[in-house]
Amino acid sequence: MPEPAIRKRGNPNWGKPASFAGHATEFEMQIMKLHLTPENYIRSADLRSWCEENKNRCYIPEWLLKAWNITVNADLSGAA
């Protein structure tokens, strides 16, 4: 008679780097497209241009917005 299968408990991916396949933000897709590392974000004119165009539509890290002195419209609801 075969031995009963042992049920493993817990998350098998615990401690492994997160995979963003299929869950990347627009910002993450842009940095992948531009082949940038976090160290190169600030120096990228293409990324800065994209961020200025999409600042009110997409997530952009706050530290990057501050570094470029880009302000985001906090009230996009249109309600006044």
Secondary structure by P-SEA (a helix, b strand, c coil): ccccbbbbcccccccccccccccccaaaaaaaaaccccccccccaaaaaaaaaccccccccaaaaaaacccccccccccc
